[in-house]
Amino acid sequence: MMSSCVYIKLLFILFVIFYAESFNNDKKCAARPYFNKSVVCVCNATYCDEVTREEIACGQYIWYTSSKAGKRFEKYVSSLQYFPPSVEYQYSTLELDLNTRYQTVEGFGGAVTDAVGINWLNLTNPQLKQHFINSYFSDKGLQYSMMRVPIGGSDFSTHVYAYNEYPENDVKLSNFSLTYEDYTYKIPFIKAASAVAKTPIHIVSSTWSPPKWMKNTHKFLGISRLKEEFFQTYADYHKKFIEKYEEEGIPIWGITTTNEPLDGAAMPPKFNCLGWTVQTFGQWIKDNLGPTIKNWKPEVNILAVDDQRLAIPLWFDAVVDWNPGSLKYVDGIAVHSYMNKYIPPDILTRTQELYKNQFILTTEFCEGAMPWQQPKVDLGSWDRAVTYILNILEDLNYNLIGWIDWNLCLNSEGGPNWVQNFVDSPVIVFPERGEFVKQPMFYAMGHFSKFIPRGSIRIQVKELSNATINNVAFITPYNTVVVVLYNDKSVNRLIRLKLGIKQASVLVEADSVTTVEIPNGCG
């Protein structure tokens, strides 16, 4: 005989299935499965999946699910119920506390490297190229609102380069100009994205290495230092980049103070880098970069570190100790998420206690970056999507204001990359087949970026039961409450979300990420 509990669950599932059929605004994933993994969604010139964020009627709520089993932004709607004043929490119950608020979100996005622009242009069909742009930036896609753009070359270029390489020792940067890569790859991409984005795209720019003549080794690679006679020149280098992009109609929201400075200081990678000592780094910010940018354009944000979390206590704290005046010019701290599982997030709490006037923003992460990660491009991998989900959840719950992915797309090898430093990407292009595919990582990003717009404020989530689930919650500018839930179990789970005197009951499927949106203050 069926128990009343099982019967209620069955009715709930049937109710959900019925309402799921009422949505017809989207184009479903054209799924291509991979054995023992998940699926990729295939886009070609005539078809590409889309998802619309639905307006919610008072008294209802909606949720979107992507799963290892192959669902991609599957939509469900139901009606809010009254939350009993006295209840036994036999299910996972989360209370959404609107009165306890934390950080305000700046946005989510990805990087536009030379490799991204090359791969995008290789999708020669105009409609296919537009599908790609729409998938990331339009209101039928992930609605990205941030980008990271290298200042000059990075490893994801076809060759090593910087601006104003000649004449050497040109203190005034009299020959500073943008390159073929800017005009052909980056700028057209940024303009295409900006044309469909409903929210202004805020761009963070980072230098991997200045021209060789500014460095003590006269090399792009290896342990190196900036020559002191070029401290002001390197500050002007950043200013001129901002000027040149503004001439193209592209404002820069922020710059970082050199990509991964610890690489060039002690453990150099095989690609372009620049190292800093703690003494000279603070001096350069205080005496050169800070005044140059802030006296000219105070609205441009300066982000320090731009390296792994561990760089903050190991290196940046010493920078501030040596030159406390440098902190006056630092708006935020940029972190990379490659080592998150090995570095405790308490470092972020400590950082915010020490630097109360500086925000923290994740500016880079990808899968396939570690030497032991093979293959570099792992089509259909749900495990790699899970890494994204857990990293973003953790960072948001530790008050980070946003999260920027690495390359927006790569080829099937994980490049191009001039030193063959191949990695994975949420989108992989196959120009020879006239298609690109969206990895599970793409949808992992979207469960945050599409539903947590700029201006959203994180709120407290209280667990009212012993059975926990990974979560984060925000109140949005739409006056809705958005909750992201990740179920790492191999069984479905019924989650109750308590908002005031109302509750939303959500069936969170096995091995899935679910975004729930609930109207606030009506119905």
C-alpha positions in Angstrom: 0.0 0.0 0.0 1.4 3.4 -1.0 2.2 5.6 2.0 0.7 9.1 2.2 4.3 10.6 1.9 5.0 8.8 -1.3 1.6 9.7 -2.7 2.1 13.4 -2.0 5.5 13.2 -3.7 4.0 11.5 -6.7 1.3 14.2 -7.0 3.9 16.9 -6.7 5.9 15.3 -9.6 2.9 15.0 -11.8 2.0 18.6 -11.1 5.5 19.7 -12.0 5.4 17.7 -15.3 2.1 19.2 -16.3 3.3 22.8 -15.8 6.6 22.2 -17.5 4.8 21.7 -20.7 3.3 25.1 -20.6 6.5 26.8 -21.6 7.2 27.0 -25.3 9.4 30.2 -25.5 12.7 28.3 -25.6 14.6 26.3 -28.1 15.7 23.0 -26.5 19.2 21.7 -26.4 20.2 19.6 -29.5 21.9 17.1 -27.3 24.9 15.0 -28.2 25.6 12.4 -25.5 29.0 11.2 -24.4 29.3 7.7 -22.8 29.5 7.8 -19.0 29.4 11.6 -19.0 26.7 14.0 -19.9 25.7 15.8 -23.1 26.8 18.8 -25.1 24.3 21.0 -26.9 25.1 21.5 -30.6 24.6 24.8 -32.4 24.8 25.2 -36.2 23.8 27.9 -38.6 20.1 26.9 -38.5 19.6 26.0 -34.9 20.9 26.9 -31.4 19.2 26.4 -28.1 17.9 29.4 -26.2 16.5 30.1 -22.8 14.2 32.9 -21.6 13.9 34.1 -18.0 10.2 34.0 -17.4 8.2 36.8 -15.7 6.6 35.3 -12.6 3.0 35.9 -11.6 2.2 36.8 -8.0 1.7 33.7 -5.9 3.9 31.5 -8.2 7.5 30.6 -8.4 9.6 29.0 -11.2 12.7 26.9 -11.3 15.3 25.9 -13.9 17.2 22.7 -13.9 20.3 21.4 -15.6 21.5 17.8 -14.8 24.0 15.2 -15.5 21.2 13.2 -17.0 21.0 15.8 -19.8 18.5 18.5 -18.8 19.5 22.0 -19.8 17.5 24.9 -18.2 14.4 22.7 -18.0 11.6 25.0 -16.6 9.0 24.2 -14.0 6.4 26.5 -12.3 4.2 26.0 -9.2 2.2 28.0 -6.7 3.5 29.2 -3.4 2.0 27.6 -0.3 1.6 28.9 3.2 4.3 27.7 5.5 2.8 26.0 8.6 3.6 27.8 11.8 4.6 24.5 13.4 6.1 21.9 11.1 8.5 18.9 11.3 11.3 19.5 8.9 11.4 16.0 7.5 12.6 17.5 4.2 15.5 20.0 3.7 14.1 23.3 4.6 15.9 26.6 3.9 14.7 29.9 5.3 15.4 33.0 3.2 16.2 35.9 5.4 15.7 39.2 3.5 16.8 41.3 6.5 20.4 39.9 6.6 22.2 41.2 3.5 25.8 40.9 2.3 27.6 42.0 -0.9 26.1 43.5 -4.1 26.8 41.6 -7.3 28.8 43.3 -10.1 28.4 40.5 -12.7 29.5 37.3 -14.4 31.4 36.8 -17.6 34.4 35.4 -19.5 37.6 36.4 -21.2 38.1 37.6 -24.8 41.6 36.5 -25.6 43.1 36.4 -29.1 42.2 32.7 -29.2 38.5 33.5 -28.5 38.4 36.0 -31.4 40.2 33.6 -33.8 37.8 30.8 -33.0 34.8 33.0 -33.3 35.9 34.3 -36.7 36.5 30.7 -37.8 32.8 30.2 -37.5 32.5 31.8 -40.9 28.7 31.6 -41.3 27.3 34.9 -40.1 24.3 33.3 -38.4 26.4 30.8 -36.6 28.7 33.7 -35.3 25.6 35.5 -34.1 24.3 32.4 -32.4 27.5 32.3 -30.4 27.2 36.0 -29.4 23.6 35.6 -28.4 24.3 32.4 -26.4 26.5 34.3 -24.0 25.3 37.9 -24.0 21.6 38.2 -25.1 18.5 37.8 -23.1 18.0 34.4 -24.7 21.4 33.4 -23.5 23.5 33.6 -20.3 23.3 37.4 -20.1 27.0 37.9 -19.3 27.7 41.4 -18.0 31.5 41.3 -17.6 34.6 40.5 -19.8 38.3 40.2 -19.2 40.5 41.4 -22.0 44.3 41.0 -22.1 46.4 44.2 -22.5 48.5 43.0 -25.4 49.3 39.3 -25.7 48.7 36.4 -23.4 49.5 32.7 -23.8 46.2 32.4 -25.6 47.7 34.3 -28.6 49.4 32.9 -31.7 52.7 34.6 -30.8 54.2 36.6 -27.9 53.8 40.3 -28.2 53.2 43.6 -26.4 52.4 47.2 -27.4 55.2 49.7 -28.3 57.9 47.0 -28.6 59.9 49.5 -30.8 61.6 51.8 -30.4 63.2 50.4 -27.3 63.6 52.6 -24.2 60.8 54.8 -25.5 59.9 56.4 -22.1 57.1 58.5 -23.6 55.6 55.5 -25.5 55.6 57.6 -28.7 54.8 54.5 -30.8 52.0 53.1 -28.7 49.2 51.7 -30.9 46.8 48.8 -30.8 47.6 45.7 -32.8 46.1 43.6 -35.6 44.8 41.3 -32.8 42.8 44.1 -31.2 41.3 45.3 -34.5 40.6 41.9 -35.9 39.8 39.7 -32.9 39.0 41.5 -29.7 37.3 44.8 -30.6 34.8 43.3 -33.2 33.9 40.6 -30.6 33.3 43.1 -27.8 31.2 45.3 -30.1 29.1 42.4 -31.3 28.5 41.4 -27.6 27.7 44.9 -26.5 25.1 45.2 -29.3 22.9 42.4 -27.9 23.6 42.8 -24.1 20.8 44.5 -22.2 23.3 45.5 -19.4 26.5 47.4 -20.1 29.4 45.0 -20.2 32.1 46.0 -17.7 35.6 45.2 -18.9 38.5 44.2 -16.7 41.9 44.4 -18.5 45.2 42.7 -17.5 48.8 42.9 -18.7 50.7 39.6 -18.9 54.0 41.3 -19.8 55.1 44.8 -20.9 57.6 45.1 -23.8 60.9 43.4 -23.2 62.8 46.6 -22.9 61.0 47.6 -19.7 62.3 44.4 -18.0 65.6 43.6 -16.4 65.9 40.4 -18.3 64.9 41.8 -21.7 62.7 38.7 -22.1 59.0 38.1 -22.2 59.4 34.8 -20.2 61.0 33.8 -17.0 61.6 35.4 -13.6 61.8 39.2 -14.3 61.4 42.6 -12.8 60.3 46.0 -14.1 63.2 48.4 -14.4 62.7 51.2 -12.0 63.4 53.8 -14.7 60.2 52.6 -16.5 57.9 52.6 -13.5 56.0 55.6 -14.8 56.2 54.4 -18.3 54.4 51.1 -17.3 51.7 53.2 -15.6 51.3 55.2 -18.8 51.2 51.9 -20.7 47.9 51.1 -19.0 46.5 54.6 -19.4 47.2 54.6 -23.2 45.5 51.2 -23.5 42.4 52.6 -21.9 42.6 55.7 -24.2 42.9 53.6 -27.3 39.9 51.4 -26.4 37.8 54.4 -25.5 38.6 55.8 -28.9 36.9 52.6 -30.3 33.9 53.2 -28.2 34.8 50.6 -25.5 35.1 52.0 -21.9 37.3 50.0 -19.5 35.7 49.4 -16.1 38.8 48.2 -14.4 42.5 47.2 -14.7 44.5 44.7 -12.7 48.0 45.3 -11.6 49.6 42.6 -13.8 48.4 39.0 -14.3 49.7 36.4 -11.8 52.7 38.5 -10.5 53.9 35.6 -8.4 54.6 33.6 -11.5 57.2 36.1 -12.7 58.5 36.6 -9.2 59.4 33.0 -8.2 57.9 30.2 -10.3 57.8 31.3 -13.9 55.4 29.7 -16.4 56.4 29.0 -19.9 54.4 32.0 -21.2 54.7 35.8 -20.9 54.8 37.2 -17.3 56.2 39.9 -15.1 57.3 39.5 -11.4 57.2 42.0 -8.6 58.8 42.2 -5.2 56.6 43.3 -2.3 58.6 46.5 -2.0 58.5 47.6 -5.6 55.0 46.6 -6.3 53.5 48.8 -3.6 55.8 51.6 -4.6 54.7 51.4 -8.2 51.0 51.5 -7.3 51.5 54.4 -4.8 53.8 56.6 -6.9 52.9 55.7 -10.5 49.9 53.6 -11.4 47.5 54.9 -8.8 48.0 58.7 -9.4 48.2 58.2 -13.1 44.8 56.5 -13.4 42.9 58.1 -10.5 43.9 61.7 -11.2 42.8 61.1 -14.8 39.8 58.8 -14.6 38.8 58.1 -11.0 36.0 55.8 -12.1 38.4 53.2 -13.5 38.8 50.5 -10.8 42.3 49.3 -9.9 42.4 45.6 -8.8 45.5 44.3 -7.1 46.8 40.7 -6.8 45.1 39.0 -9.9 46.5 35.7 -8.6 45.6 32.7 -6.5 43.9 33.3 -3.1 47.1 32.3 -1.3 48.9 35.3 -2.8 46.9 37.6 -0.5 48.5 36.5 2.9 51.8 35.3 1.3 52.4 38.4 -0.7 49.8 41.2 -0.8 49.8 41.7 2.9 53.5 42.4 2.8 53.0 44.8 -0.1 50.7 46.9 2.1 53.0 46.6 5.1 55.9 48.0 3.0 53.7 50.7 1.3 50.5 51.3 3.2 49.8 54.3 1.0 49.3 52.0 -2.0 46.0 50.8 -0.6 44.6 54.3 -1.1 44.5 53.5 -4.9 43.3 49.9 -4.7 39.5 49.5 -5.3 39.5 45.7 -5.3 41.4 42.5 -5.1 41.3 40.0 -8.0 41.6 36.3 -7.4 42.0 33.2 -9.5 40.2 30.0 -8.6 42.5 27.3 -9.8 43.6 26.2 -6.4 40.3 26.7 -4.5 40.0 23.1 -3.3 43.5 23.3 -1.8 43.3 26.8 -0.3 40.7 27.4 2.5 38.1 30.1 1.8 38.7 31.6 5.3 41.5 33.5 3.5 38.7 35.6 1.9 37.0 36.3 5.3 40.4 37.4 6.7 41.0 39.6 3.6 37.7 41.4 4.0 38.4 42.0 7.7 41.8 43.5 6.8 40.7 45.5 3.7 37.2 46.7 4.4 37.1 49.2 1.6 38.2 46.8 -1.2 35.9 44.3 -3.0 37.0 40.9 -4.1 36.3 39.6 -7.7 37.2 36.3 -9.3 38.9 37.1 -12.6 40.0 33.7 -14.0 39.3 30.0 -13.9 39.1 27.1 -16.3 39.2 23.3 -16.2 42.0 21.3 -17.9 44.7 23.7 -16.6 46.5 21.2 -14.3 49.1 18.9 -15.8 47.3 15.8 -14.6 44.0 16.9 -16.2 43.7 14.8 -19.4 42.3 15.2 -22.0 42.5 19.0 -22.0 39.2 19.3 -23.7 36.8 16.8 -22.1 33.6 16.9 -24.1 30.4 16.3 -22.1 32.1 16.3 -18.7 29.6 16.9 -15.9 32.5 16.6 -13.3 34.0 19.8 -14.7 30.7 21.6 -14.5 30.5 20.6 -10.9 33.9 22.2 -10.2 32.5 25.5 -11.6 29.3 25.2 -9.6 31.1 24.6 -6.3 33.7 27.3 -6.9 31.1 29.9 -7.7 28.9 28.9 -4.8 31.8 29.1 -2.4 33.1 32.5 -3.7 29.6 34.1 -3.6 29.0 32.8 -0.1 32.3 34.5 0.9 31.2 37.9 -0.4 32.8 38.0 -3.8 31.0 40.5 -6.1 31.3 38.5 -9.3 33.0 35.7 -11.2 34.8 35.9 -14.6 35.6 32.7 -16.5 38.6 32.2 -18.7 38.3 31.7 -22.5 34.8 32.1 -23.8 35.6 29.5 -26.5 38.4 27.3 -27.7 39.0 24.8 -30.5 38.9 21.0 -30.0 42.6 21.0 -29.0 42.0 23.7 -26.3 43.7 26.6 -28.1 45.2 28.2 -30.1 47.9 28.9 -27.6 51.4 29.9 -28.6 53.1 27.7 -26.0 50.5 24.8 -26.3 49.2 25.6 -22.8 45.8 24.0 -23.8 42.8 24.0 -21.5 39.0 23.4 -21.6 36.3 25.9 -22.2 32.5 26.1 -21.8 32.2 26.3 -25.6 34.2 24.4 -28.1 34.2 25.3 -31.8 34.3 22.9 -34.8 34.6 25.1 -37.8 35.2 22.2 -40.1 31.7 20.9 -39.1 30.1 24.3 -39.1 29.1 24.1 -35.4 30.0 24.8 -31.9 29.0 22.9 -28.8 28.1 24.1 -25.3 29.7 22.1 -22.6 28.0 21.4 -19.2 30.3 24.1 -17.8 28.4 26.6 -20.0 25.1 25.8 -18.2 26.8 25.8 -14.8 27.8 29.4 -15.5 24.3 30.3 -16.7 22.5 29.2 -13.6 24.2 32.1 -11.9 24.8 34.7 -14.6 21.3 34.7 -16.1 19.4 35.0 -12.9 21.6 37.0 -10.6 21.9 40.4 -12.5 24.1 43.3 -11.5 22.7 45.0 -8.4 21.5 41.8 -6.8 22.3 41.5 -3.1 23.1 38.3 -1.3 20.9 37.4 1.6 21.2 34.9 4.5 20.0 31.4 4.1 19.2 29.5 7.3 19.0 25.8 7.3 16.0 24.6 9.4 16.7 20.9 9.0 19.7 18.6 9.4 19.7 17.6 5.7 21.8 20.3 4.0 22.2 21.2 0.3 24.7 23.5 -1.4 23.0 26.9 -1.8 23.2 30.7 -2.3 20.4 33.3 -2.4 20.0 36.8 -3.6 17.3 39.5 -3.8 17.4 40.9 -7.3 16.6 44.4 -8.8 13.4 42.7 -10.2 12.3 42.4 -6.6 12.5 38.6 -6.8 14.5 36.2 -4.7 16.8 33.9 -6.6 18.2 30.7 -5.0 20.8 28.4 -6.6 20.8 24.8 -5.3 23.3 22.1 -6.2 22.4 18.5 -5.5 25.5 16.3 -5.4 23.5 13.2 -4.5 22.5 10.4 -6.8 18.8 10.7 -5.7 16.2 13.4 -6.2 15.6 15.7 -3.2 12.5 17.7 -2.2 13.6 21.1 -0.9 11.4 23.6 0.9 12.3 27.3 0.6 10.6 29.4 3.3 10.1 33.1 2.5 8.1 34.9 5.2 4.8 33.0 5.6 5.1 31.4 2.2 7.1 28.4 1.0 8.2 27.0 -2.4 8.6 23.3 -2.7 11.2 22.3 -5.3 12.1 18.8 -6.6 15.9 19.0 -7.0 16.9 16.2 -9.3 19.9 13.9 -8.8 23.3 15.4 -9.8 21.8 18.7 -10.9 22.0 22.5 -10.4 18.7 24.3 -10.0 17.9 28.0 -10.0 14.7 29.0 -8.2 13.1 32.5 -8.6 10.3 33.6 -6.2 8.5 37.0 -6.3 9.0 39.1 -3.2 6.2 40.9 -1.5 3.1 39.9 -3.6 0.6 37.1 -3.7 
